[in-house]
């Protein structure tokens, strides 16, 4: 349940979906299977070792071209299974429109 009392929908995949995790700076990348996902978190099975990788903050690449991705952090590791949570972006400052600029002048 979320703060406002609405339940979070979680989608579970029976065979998993091929995805990748990648370092923020691009220095490492690992193939994974996406087992379940919601708006806030996901569950993955990692192929290969994650020992020594900086998993404090990384990308979950949802497409092979890298155009669909989410910024993540590690929540829990159990063998080859990982639970991750999605990081929310910082709110950007809205640029003033031309009309607002004229009104200030």
Phi and psi restraints in degrees (range 20) as a CNS / XPLOR table:
assign (resid 1 and name C) (resid 2 and name N)
       (resid 2 and name CA) (resid 2 and name C) 1.0 -91.9 20.0 2
assign (resid 2 and name N) (resid 2 and name CA)
       (resid 2 and name C) (resid 3 and name N) 1.0 176.0 20.0 2
assign (resid 2 and name C) (resid 3 and name N)
       (resid 3 and name CA) (resid 3 and name C) 1.0 -57.6 20.0 2
assign (resid 3 and name N) (resid 3 and name CA)
       (resid 3 and name C) (resid 4 and name N) 1.0 -36.9 20.0 2
assign (resid 3 and name C) (resid 4 and name N)
       (resid 4 and name CA) (resid 4 and name C) 1.0 -86.9 20.0 2
assign (resid 4 and name N) (resid 4 and name CA)
       (resid 4 and name C) (resid 5 and name N) 1.0 8.8 20.0 2
assign (resid 4 and name C) (resid 5 and name N)
       (resid 5 and name CA) (resid 5 and name C) 1.0 89.3 20.0 2
assign (resid 5 and name N) (resid 5 and name CA)
       (resid 5 and name C) (resid 6 and name N) 1.0 -2.3 20.0 2
assign (resid 5 and name C) (resid 6 and name N)
       (resid 6 and name CA) (resid 6 and name C) 1.0 -87.9 20.0 2
assign (resid 6 and name N) (resid 6 and name CA)
       (resid 6 and name C) (resid 7 and name N) 1.0 140.3 20.0 2
assign (resid 6 and name C) (resid 7 and name N)
       (resid 7 and name CA) (resid 7 and name C) 1.0 -78.9 20.0 2
assign (resid 7 and name N) (resid 7 and name CA)
       (resid 7 and name C) (resid 8 and name N) 1.0 148.9 20.0 2
assign (resid 7 and name C) (resid 8 and name N)
       (resid 8 and name CA) (resid 8 and name C) 1.0 -90.1 20.0 2
assign (resid 8 and name N) (resid 8 and name CA)
       (resid 8 and name C) (resid 9 and name N) 1.0 126.0 20.0 2
assign (resid 8 and name C) (resid 9 and name N)
       (resid 9 and name CA) (resid 9 and name C) 1.0 -76.6 20.0 2
assign (resid 9 and name N) (resid 9 and name CA)
       (resid 9 and name C) (resid 10 and name N) 1.0 130.9 20.0 2
assign (resid 9 and name C) (resid 10 and name N)
       (resid 10 and name CA) (resid 10 and name C) 1.0 -122.3 20.0 2
assign (resid 10 and name N) (resid 10 and name CA)
       (resid 10 and name C) (resid 11 and name N) 1.0 129.6 20.0 2
assign (resid 10 and name C) (resid 11 and name N)
       (resid 11 and name CA) (resid 11 and name C) 1.0 -102.1 20.0 2
assign (resid 11 and name N) (resid 11 and name CA)
       (resid 11 and name C) (resid 12 and name N) 1.0 126.9 20.0 2
assign (resid 11 and name C) (resid 12 and name N)
       (resid 12 and name CA) (resid 12 and name C) 1.0 -110.7 20.0 2
assign (resid 12 and name N) (resid 12 and name CA)
       (resid 12 and name C) (resid 13 and name N) 1.0 132.6 20.0 2
assign (resid 12 and name C) (resid 13 and name N)
       (resid 13 and name CA) (resid 13 and name C) 1.0 -101.2 20.0 2
assign (resid 13 and name N) (resid 13 and name CA)
       (resid 13 and name C) (resid 14 and name N) 1.0 130.2 20.0 2
assign (resid 13 and name C) (resid 14 and name N)
       (resid 14 and name CA) (resid 14 and name C) 1.0 -68.1 20.0 2
assign (resid 14 and name N) (resid 14 and name CA)
       (resid 14 and name C) (resid 15 and name N) 1.0 -37.2 20.0 2
assign (resid 14 and name C) (resid 15 and name N)
       (resid 15 and name CA) (resid 15 and name C) 1.0 -109.3 20.0 2
assign (resid 15 and name N) (resid 15 and name CA)
       (resid 15 and name C) (resid 16 and name N) 1.0 -4.4 20.0 2
assign (resid 15 and name C) (resid 16 and name N)
       (resid 16 and name CA) (resid 16 and name C) 1.0 82.1 20.0 2
assign (resid 16 and name N) (resid 16 and name CA)
       (resid 16 and name C) (resid 17 and name N) 1.0 159.0 20.0 2
assign (resid 16 and name C) (resid 17 and name N)
       (resid 17 and name CA) (resid 17 and name C) 1.0 -120.5 20.0 2
assign (resid 17 and name N) (resid 17 and name CA)
       (resid 17 and name C) (resid 18 and name N) 1.0 134.0 20.0 2
assign (resid 17 and name C) (resid 18 and name N)
       (resid 18 and name CA) (resid 18 and name C) 1.0 -69.1 20.0 2
assign (resid 18 and name N) (resid 18 and name CA)
       (resid 18 and name C) (resid 19 and name N) 1.0 122.5 20.0 2
assign (resid 18 and name C) (resid 19 and name N)
       (resid 19 and name CA) (resid 19 and name C) 1.0 -140.7 20.0 2
assign (resid 19 and name N) (resid 19 and name CA)
       (resid 19 and name C) (resid 20 and name N) 1.0 178.8 20.0 2
assign (resid 19 and name C) (resid 20 and name N)
       (resid 20 and name CA) (resid 20 and name C) 1.0 -135.2 20.0 2
assign (resid 20 and name N) (resid 20 and name CA)
       (resid 20 and name C) (resid 21 and name N) 1.0 153.9 20.0 2
assign (resid 20 and name C) (resid 21 and name N)
       (resid 21 and name CA) (resid 21 and name C) 1.0 -112.6 20.0 2
assign (resid 21 and name N) (resid 21 and name CA)
       (resid 21 and name C) (resid 22 and name N) 1.0 146.7 20.0 2
assign (resid 21 and name C) (resid 22 and name N)
       (resid 22 and name CA) (resid 22 and name C) 1.0 -144.6 20.0 2
assign (resid 22 and name N) (resid 22 and name CA)
       (resid 22 and name C) (resid 23 and name N) 1.0 143.2 20.0 2
assign (resid 22 and name C) (resid 23 and name N)
       (resid 23 and name CA) (resid 23 and name C) 1.0 -60.9 20.0 2
assign (resid 23 and name N) (resid 23 and name CA)
       (resid 23 and name C) (resid 24 and name N) 1.0 150.8 20.0 2
assign (resid 23 and name C) (resid 24 and name N)
       (resid 24 and name CA) (resid 24 and name C) 1.0 -56.8 20.0 2
assign (resid 24 and name N) (resid 24 and name CA)
       (resid 24 and name C) (resid 25 and name N) 1.0 -38.1 20.0 2
assign (resid 24 and name C) (resid 25 and name N)
       (resid 25 and name CA) (resid 25 and name C) 1.0 -90.7 20.0 2
assign (resid 25 and name N) (resid 25 and name CA)
       (resid 25 and name C) (resid 26 and name N) 1.0 1.5 20.0 2
assign (resid 25 and name C) (resid 26 and name N)
       (resid 26 and name CA) (resid 26 and name C) 1.0 79.3 20.0 2
assign (resid 26 and name N) (resid 26 and name CA)
       (resid 26 and name C) (resid 27 and name N) 1.0 11.4 20.0 2
assign (resid 26 and name C) (resid 27 and name N)
       (resid 27 and name CA) (resid 27 and name C) 1.0 -76.9 20.0 2
assign (resid 27 and name N) (resid 27 and name CA)
       (resid 27 and name C) (resid 28 and name N) 1.0 -19.8 20.0 2
assign (resid 27 and name C) (resid 28 and name N)
       (resid 28 and name CA) (resid 28 and name C) 1.0 -144.7 20.0 2
assign (resid 28 and name N) (resid 28 and name CA)
       (resid 28 and name C) (resid 29 and name N) 1.0 160.1 20.0 2
assign (resid 28 and name C) (resid 29 and name N)
       (resid 29 and name CA) (resid 29 and name C) 1.0 -154.5 20.0 2
assign (resid 29 and name N) (resid 29 and name CA)
       (resid 29 and name C) (resid 30 and name N) 1.0 139.7 20.0 2
assign (resid 29 and name C) (resid 30 and name N)
       (resid 30 and name CA) (resid 30 and name C) 1.0 -133.5 20.0 2
assign (resid 30 and name N) (resid 30 and name CA)
       (resid 30 and name C) (resid 31 and name N) 1.0 139.0 20.0 2
assign (resid 30 and name C) (resid 31 and name N)
       (resid 31 and name CA) (resid 31 and name C) 1.0 -76.0 20.0 2
assign (resid 31 and name N) (resid 31 and name CA)
       (resid 31 and name C) (resid 32 and name N) 1.0 145.7 20.0 2
assign (resid 31 and name C) (resid 32 and name N)
       (resid 32 and name CA) (resid 32 and name C) 1.0 -144.9 20.0 2
assign (resid 32 and name N) (resid 32 and name CA)
       (resid 32 and name C) (resid 33 and name N) 1.0 167.5 20.0 2
assign (resid 32 and name C) (resid 33 and name N)
       (resid 33 and name CA) (resid 33 and name C) 1.0 -114.4 20.0 2
assign (resid 33 and name N) (resid 33 and name CA)
       (resid 33 and name C) (resid 34 and name N) 1.0 126.1 20.0 2
assign (resid 33 and name C) (resid 34 and name N)
       (resid 34 and name CA) (resid 34 and name C) 1.0 -84.4 20.0 2
assign (resid 34 and name N) (resid 34 and name CA)
       (resid 34 and name C) (resid 35 and name N) 1.0 114.9 20.0 2
assign (resid 34 and name C) (resid 35 and name N)
       (resid 35 and name CA) (resid 35 and name C) 1.0 -91.8 20.0 2
assign (resid 35 and name N) (resid 35 and name CA)
       (resid 35 and name C) (resid 36 and name N) 1.0 -38.6 20.0 2
assign (resid 35 and name C) (resid 36 and name N)
       (resid 36 and name CA) (resid 36 and name C) 1.0 -155.1 20.0 2
assign (resid 36 and name N) (resid 36 and name CA)
       (resid 36 and name C) (resid 37 and name N) 1.0 151.9 20.0 2
assign (resid 36 and name C) (resid 37 and name N)
       (resid 37 and name CA) (resid 37 and name C) 1.0 -151.4 20.0 2
assign (resid 37 and name N) (resid 37 and name CA)
       (resid 37 and name C) (resid 38 and name N) 1.0 147.2 20.0 2
assign (resid 37 and name C) (resid 38 and name N)
       (resid 38 and name CA) (resid 38 and name C) 1.0 -136.9 20.0 2
assign (resid 38 and name N) (resid 38 and name CA)
       (resid 38 and name C) (resid 39 and name N) 1.0 -174.6 20.0 2
assign (resid 38 and name C) (resid 39 and name N)
       (resid 39 and name CA) (resid 39 and name C) 1.0 -64.4 20.0 2
assign (resid 39 and name N) (resid 39 and name CA)
       (resid 39 and name C) (resid 40 and name N) 1.0 -27.2 20.0 2
assign (resid 39 and name C) (resid 40 and name N)
       (resid 40 and name CA) (resid 40 and name C) 1.0 -107.8 20.0 2
assign (resid 40 and name N) (resid 40 and name CA)
       (resid 40 and name C) (resid 41 and name N) 1.0 -23.1 20.0 2
assign (resid 40 and name C) (resid 41 and name N)
       (resid 41 and name CA) (resid 41 and name C) 1.0 -155.0 20.0 2
assign (resid 41 and name N) (resid 41 and name CA)
       (resid 41 and name C) (resid 42 and name N) 1.0 176.9 20.0 2
assign (resid 41 and name C) (resid 42 and name N)
       (resid 42 and name CA) (resid 42 and name C) 1.0 -154.5 20.0 2
assign (resid 42 and name N) (resid 42 and name CA)
       (resid 42 and name C) (resid 43 and name N) 1.0 163.1 20.0 2
assign (resid 42 and name C) (resid 43 and name N)
       (resid 43 and name CA) (resid 43 and name C) 1.0 -123.2 20.0 2
assign (resid 43 and name N) (resid 43 and name CA)
       (resid 43 and name C) (resid 44 and name N) 1.0 130.4 20.0 2
assign (resid 43 and name C) (resid 44 and name N)
       (resid 44 and name CA) (resid 44 and name C) 1.0 -127.5 20.0 2
assign (resid 44 and name N) (resid 44 and name CA)
       (resid 44 and name C) (resid 45 and name N) 1.0 154.8 20.0 2
assign (resid 44 and name C) (resid 45 and name N)
       (resid 45 and name CA) (resid 45 and name C) 1.0 -115.9 20.0 2
assign (resid 45 and name N) (resid 45 and name CA)
       (resid 45 and name C) (resid 46 and name N) 1.0 120.8 20.0 2
assign (resid 45 and name C) (resid 46 and name N)
       (resid 46 and name CA) (resid 46 and name C) 1.0 -92.9 20.0 2
assign (resid 46 and name N) (resid 46 and name CA)
       (resid 46 and name C) (resid 47 and name N) 1.0 136.8 20.0 2
assign (resid 46 and name C) (resid 47 and name N)
       (resid 47 and name CA) (resid 47 and name C) 1.0 -97.1 20.0 2
assign (resid 47 and name N) (resid 47 and name CA)
       (resid 47 and name C) (resid 48 and name N) 1.0 122.6 20.0 2
assign (resid 47 and name C) (resid 48 and name N)
       (resid 48 and name CA) (resid 48 and name C) 1.0 95.4 20.0 2
assign (resid 48 and name N) (resid 48 and name CA)
       (resid 48 and name C) (resid 49 and name N) 1.0 175.0 20.0 2
assign (resid 48 and name C) (resid 49 and name N)
       (resid 49 and name CA) (resid 49 and name C) 1.0 -81.0 20.0 2
assign (resid 49 and name N) (resid 49 and name CA)
       (resid 49 and name C) (resid 50 and name N) 1.0 143.0 20.0 2
assign (resid 49 and name C) (resid 50 and name N)
       (resid 50 and name CA) (resid 50 and name C) 1.0 -112.1 20.0 2
assign (resid 50 and name N) (resid 50 and name CA)
       (resid 50 and name C) (resid 51 and name N) 1.0 4.4 20.0 2
assign (resid 50 and name C) (resid 51 and name N)
       (resid 51 and name CA) (resid 51 and name C) 1.0 -61.1 20.0 2
assign (resid 51 and name N) (resid 51 and name CA)
       (resid 51 and name C) (resid 52 and name N) 1.0 130.8 20.0 2
assign (resid 51 and name C) (resid 52 and name N)
       (resid 52 and name CA) (resid 52 and name C) 1.0 85.1 20.0 2
assign (resid 52 and name N) (resid 52 and name CA)
       (resid 52 and name C) (resid 53 and name N) 1.0 -2.5 20.0 2
assign (resid 52 and name C) (resid 53 and name N)
       (resid 53 and name CA) (resid 53 and name C) 1.0 -85.6 20.0 2
assign (resid 53 and name N) (resid 53 and name CA)
       (resid 53 and name C) (resid 54 and name N) 1.0 145.0 20.0 2
assign (resid 53 and name C) (resid 54 and name N)
       (resid 54 and name CA) (resid 54 and name C) 1.0 -82.3 20.0 2
assign (resid 54 and name N) (resid 54 and name CA)
       (resid 54 and name C) (resid 55 and name N) 1.0 102.4 20.0 2
assign (resid 54 and name C) (resid 55 and name N)
       (resid 55 and name CA) (resid 55 and name C) 1.0 -104.2 20.0 2
assign (resid 55 and name N) (resid 55 and name CA)
       (resid 55 and name C) (resid 56 and name N) 1.0 15.3 20.0 2
assign (resid 55 and name C) (resid 56 and name N)
       (resid 56 and name CA) (resid 56 and name C) 1.0 -63.5 20.0 2
assign (resid 56 and name N) (resid 56 and name CA)
       (resid 56 and name C) (resid 57 and name N) 1.0 -40.3 20.0 2
assign (resid 56 and name C) (resid 57 and name N)
       (resid 57 and name CA) (resid 57 and name C) 1.0 -150.3 20.0 2
assign (resid 57 and name N) (resid 57 and name CA)
       (resid 57 and name C) (resid 58 and name N) 1.0 129.6 20.0 2
assign (resid 57 and name C) (resid 58 and name N)
       (resid 58 and name CA) (resid 58 and name C) 1.0 -157.6 20.0 2
assign (resid 58 and name N) (resid 58 and name CA)
       (resid 58 and name C) (resid 59 and name N) 1.0 176.7 20.0 2
assign (resid 58 and name C) (resid 59 and name N)
       (resid 59 and name CA) (resid 59 and name C) 1.0 -104.9 20.0 2
assign (resid 59 and name N) (resid 59 and name CA)
       (resid 59 and name C) (resid 60 and name N) 1.0 142.0 20.0 2
assign (resid 59 and name C) (resid 60 and name N)
       (resid 60 and name CA) (resid 60 and name C) 1.0 -101.5 20.0 2
assign (resid 60 and name N) (resid 60 and name CA)
       (resid 60 and name C) (resid 61 and name N) 1.0 112.9 20.0 2
assign (resid 60 and name C) (resid 61 and name N)
       (resid 61 and name CA) (resid 61 and name C) 1.0 -92.0 20.0 2
assign (resid 61 and name N) (resid 61 and name CA)
       (resid 61 and name C) (resid 62 and name N) 1.0 116.7 20.0 2
assign (resid 61 and name C) (resid 62 and name N)
       (resid 62 and name CA) (resid 62 and name C) 1.0 -93.3 20.0 2
assign (resid 62 and name N) (resid 62 and name CA)
       (resid 62 and name C) (resid 63 and name N) 1.0 -9.3 20.0 2
assign (resid 62 and name C) (resid 63 and name N)
       (resid 63 and name CA) (resid 63 and name C) 1.0 -133.3 20.0 2
assign (resid 63 and name N) (resid 63 and name CA)
       (resid 63 and name C) (resid 64 and name N) 1.0 155.7 20.0 2
assign (resid 63 and name C) (resid 64 and name N)
       (resid 64 and name CA) (resid 64 and name C) 1.0 -69.0 20.0 2
assign (resid 64 and name N) (resid 64 and name CA)
       (resid 64 and name C) (resid 65 and name N) 1.0 -24.0 20.0 2
assign (resid 64 and name C) (resid 65 and name N)
       (resid 65 and name CA) (resid 65 and name C) 1.0 -87.1 20.0 2
assign (resid 65 and name N) (resid 65 and name CA)
       (resid 65 and name C) (resid 66 and name N) 1.0 -9.4 20.0 2
assign (resid 65 and name C) (resid 66 and name N)
       (resid 66 and name CA) (resid 66 and name C) 1.0 82.3 20.0 2
assign (resid 66 and name N) (resid 66 and name CA)
       (resid 66 and name C) (resid 67 and name N) 1.0 10.4 20.0 2
assign (resid 66 and name C) (resid 67 and name N)
       (resid 67 and name CA) (resid 67 and name C) 1.0 -84.1 20.0 2
assign (resid 67 and name N) (resid 67 and name CA)
       (resid 67 and name C) (resid 68 and name N) 1.0 -16.1 20.0 2
assign (resid 67 and name C) (resid 68 and name N)
       (resid 68 and name CA) (resid 68 and name C) 1.0 -118.6 20.0 2
assign (resid 68 and name N) (resid 68 and name CA)
       (resid 68 and name C) (resid 69 and name N) 1.0 114.2 20.0 2
assign (resid 68 and name C) (resid 69 and name N)
       (resid 69 and name CA) (resid 69 and name C) 1.0 -151.5 20.0 2
assign (resid 69 and name N) (resid 69 and name CA)
       (resid 69 and name C) (resid 70 and name N) 1.0 162.0 20.0 2
assign (resid 69 and name C) (resid 70 and name N)
       (resid 70 and name CA) (resid 70 and name C) 1.0 -134.0 20.0 2
assign (resid 70 and name N) (resid 70 and name CA)
       (resid 70 and name C) (resid 71 and name N) 1.0 142.9 20.0 2
assign (resid 70 and name C) (resid 71 and name N)
       (resid 71 and name CA) (resid 71 and name C) 1.0 -83.4 20.0 2
assign (resid 71 and name N) (resid 71 and name CA)
       (resid 71 and name C) (resid 72 and name N) 1.0 132.3 20.0 2
assign (resid 71 and name C) (resid 72 and name N)
       (resid 72 and name CA) (resid 72 and name C) 1.0 -132.7 20.0 2
assign (resid 72 and name N) (resid 72 and name CA)
       (resid 72 and name C) (resid 73 and name N) 1.0 168.7 20.0 2
assign (resid 72 and name C) (resid 73 and name N)
       (resid 73 and name CA) (resid 73 and name C) 1.0 -140.5 20.0 2
assign (resid 73 and name N) (resid 73 and name CA)
       (resid 73 and name C) (resid 74 and name N) 1.0 152.0 20.0 2
assign (resid 73 and name C) (resid 74 and name N)
       (resid 74 and name CA) (resid 74 and name C) 1.0 -74.3 20.0 2
assign (resid 74 and name N) (resid 74 and name CA)
       (resid 74 and name C) (resid 75 and name N) 1.0 135.8 20.0 2
assign (resid 74 and name C) (resid 75 and name N)
       (resid 75 and name CA) (resid 75 and name C) 1.0 -106.1 20.0 2
assign (resid 75 and name N) (resid 75 and name CA)
       (resid 75 and name C) (resid 76 and name N) 1.0 -47.7 20.0 2
assign (resid 75 and name C) (resid 76 and name N)
       (resid 76 and name CA) (resid 76 and name C) 1.0 -155.6 20.0 2
assign (resid 76 and name N) (resid 76 and name CA)
       (resid 76 and name C) (resid 77 and name N) 1.0 145.3 20.0 2
assign (resid 76 and name C) (resid 77 and name N)
       (resid 77 and name CA) (resid 77 and name C) 1.0 -124.4 20.0 2
assign (resid 77 and name N) (resid 77 and name CA)
       (resid 77 and name C) (resid 78 and name N) 1.0 134.8 20.0 2
assign (resid 77 and name C) (resid 78 and name N)
       (resid 78 and name CA) (resid 78 and name C) 1.0 -138.4 20.0 2
assign (resid 78 and name N) (resid 78 and name CA)
       (resid 78 and name C) (resid 79 and name N) 1.0 93.7 20.0 2
assign (resid 78 and name C) (resid 79 and name N)
       (resid 79 and name CA) (resid 79 and name C) 1.0 66.8 20.0 2
assign (resid 79 and name N) (resid 79 and name CA)
       (resid 79 and name C) (resid 80 and name N) 1.0 -117.7 20.0 2
assign (resid 79 and name C) (resid 80 and name N)
       (resid 80 and name CA) (resid 80 and name C) 1.0 -94.0 20.0 2
assign (resid 80 and name N) (resid 80 and name CA)
       (resid 80 and name C) (resid 81 and name N) 1.0 -2.7 20.0 2
assign (resid 80 and name C) (resid 81 and name N)
       (resid 81 and name CA) (resid 81 and name C) 1.0 -94.5 20.0 2
assign (resid 81 and name N) (resid 81 and name CA)
       (resid 81 and name C) (resid 82 and name N) 1.0 138.3 20.0 2
assign (resid 81 and name C) (resid 82 and name N)
       (resid 82 and name CA) (resid 82 and name C) 1.0 -129.3 20.0 2
assign (resid 82 and name N) (resid 82 and name CA)
       (resid 82 and name C) (resid 83 and name N) 1.0 140.9 20.0 2
assign (resid 82 and name C) (resid 83 and name N)
       (resid 83 and name CA) (resid 83 and name C) 1.0 -109.3 20.0 2
assign (resid 83 and name N) (resid 83 and name CA)
       (resid 83 and name C) (resid 84 and name N) 1.0 132.2 20.0 2
assign (resid 83 and name C) (resid 84 and name N)
       (resid 84 and name CA) (resid 84 and name C) 1.0 -127.8 20.0 2
assign (resid 84 and name N) (resid 84 and name CA)
       (resid 84 and name C) (resid 85 and name N) 1.0 157.8 20.0 2
assign (resid 84 and name C) (resid 85 and name N)
       (resid 85 and name CA) (resid 85 and name C) 1.0 -122.1 20.0 2
assign (resid 85 and name N) (resid 85 and name CA)
       (resid 85 and name C) (resid 86 and name N) 1.0 150.2 20.0 2
assign (resid 85 and name C) (resid 86 and name N)
       (resid 86 and name CA) (resid 86 and name C) 1.0 -88.1 20.0 2
assign (resid 86 and name N) (resid 86 and name CA)
       (resid 86 and name C) (resid 87 and name N) 1.0 135.9 20.0 2
assign (resid 86 and name C) (resid 87 and name N)
       (resid 87 and name CA) (resid 87 and name C) 1.0 -88.6 20.0 2
assign (resid 87 and name N) (resid 87 and name CA)
       (resid 87 and name C) (resid 88 and name N) 1.0 137.2 20.0 2
assign (resid 87 and name C) (resid 88 and name N)
       (resid 88 and name CA) (resid 88 and name C) 1.0 -84.1 20.0 2
assign (resid 88 and name N) (resid 88 and name CA)
       (resid 88 and name C) (resid 89 and name N) 1.0 141.7 20.0 2
assign (resid 88 and name C) (resid 89 and name N)
       (resid 89 and name CA) (resid 89 and name C) 1.0 -71.8 20.0 2
assign (resid 89 and name N) (resid 89 and name CA)
       (resid 89 and name C) (resid 90 and name N) 1.0 155.2 20.0 2
assign (resid 89 and name C) (resid 90 and name N)
       (resid 90 and name CA) (resid 90 and name C) 1.0 -70.7 20.0 2
assign (resid 90 and name N) (resid 90 and name CA)
       (resid 90 and name C) (resid 91 and name N) 1.0 137.6 20.0 2
assign (resid 90 and name C) (resid 91 and name N)
       (resid 91 and name CA) (resid 91 and name C) 1.0 -64.0 20.0 2
assign (resid 91 and name N) (resid 91 and name CA)
       (resid 91 and name C) (resid 92 and name N) 1.0 128.6 20.0 2
assign (resid 91 and name C) (resid 92 and name N)
       (resid 92 and name CA) (resid 92 and name C) 1.0 -83.4 20.0 2
assign (resid 92 and name N) (resid 92 and name CA)
       (resid 92 and name C) (resid 93 and name N) 1.0 150.9 20.0 2
assign (resid 92 and name C) (resid 93 and name N)
       (resid 93 and name CA) (resid 93 and name C) 1.0 -75.3 20.0 2
assign (resid 93 and name N) (resid 93 and name CA)
       (resid 93 and name C) (resid 94 and name N) 1.0 129.5 20.0 2
assign (resid 93 and name C) (resid 94 and name N)
       (resid 94 and name CA) (resid 94 and name C) 1.0 -77.2 20.0 2
assign (resid 94 and name N) (resid 94 and name CA)
       (resid 94 and name C) (resid 95 and name N) 1.0 131.6 20.0 2
assign (resid 94 and name C) (resid 95 and name N)
       (resid 95 and name CA) (resid 95 and name C) 1.0 -74.4 20.0 2
assign (resid 95 and name N) (resid 95 and name CA)
       (resid 95 and name C) (resid 96 and name N) 1.0 138.8 20.0 2
assign (resid 95 and name C) (resid 96 and name N)
       (resid 96 and name CA) (resid 96 and name C) 1.0 -69.0 20.0 2
assign (resid 96 and name N) (resid 96 and name CA)
       (resid 96 and name C) (resid 97 and name N) 1.0 140.6 20.0 2
assign (resid 96 and name C) (resid 97 and name N)
       (resid 97 and name CA) (resid 97 and name C) 1.0 -75.8 20.0 2
assign (resid 97 and name N) (resid 97 and name CA)
       (resid 97 and name C) (resid 98 and name N) 1.0 167.6 20.0 2
assign (resid 97 and name C) (resid 98 and name N)
       (resid 98 and name CA) (resid 98 and name C) 1.0 -59.9 20.0 2
assign (resid 98 and name N) (resid 98 and name CA)
       (resid 98 and name C) (resid 99 and name N) 1.0 -38.8 20.0 2
assign (resid 98 and name C) (resid 99 and name N)
       (resid 99 and name CA) (resid 99 and name C) 1.0 -63.9 20.0 2
assign (resid 99 and name N) (resid 99 and name CA)
       (resid 99 and name C) (resid 100 and name N) 1.0 -40.5 20.0 2
assign (resid 99 and name C) (resid 100 and name N)
       (resid 100 and name CA) (resid 100 and name C) 1.0 -66.9 20.0 2
assign (resid 100 and name N) (resid 100 and name CA)
       (resid 100 and name C) (resid 101 and name N) 1.0 -37.1 20.0 2
assign (resid 100 and name C) (resid 101 and name N)
       (resid 101 and name CA) (resid 101 and name C) 1.0 -62.5 20.0 2
assign (resid 101 and name N) (resid 101 and name CA)
       (resid 101 and name C) (resid 102 and name N) 1.0 -43.8 20.0 2
assign (resid 101 and name C) (resid 102 and name N)
       (resid 102 and name CA) (resid 102 and name C) 1.0 -65.8 20.0 2
assign (resid 102 and name N) (resid 102 and name CA)
       (resid 102 and name C) (resid 103 and name N) 1.0 -36.6 20.0 2
assign (resid 102 and name C) (resid 103 and name N)
       (resid 103 and name CA) (resid 103 and name C) 1.0 -66.7 20.0 2
assign (resid 103 and name N) (resid 103 and name CA)
       (resid 103 and name C) (resid 104 and name N) 1.0 -32.4 20.0 2
assign (resid 103 and name C) (resid 104 and name N)
       (resid 104 and name CA) (resid 104 and name C) 1.0 -74.1 20.0 2
assign (resid 104 and name N) (resid 104 and name CA)
       (resid 104 and name C) (resid 105 and name N) 1.0 -28.9 20.0 2
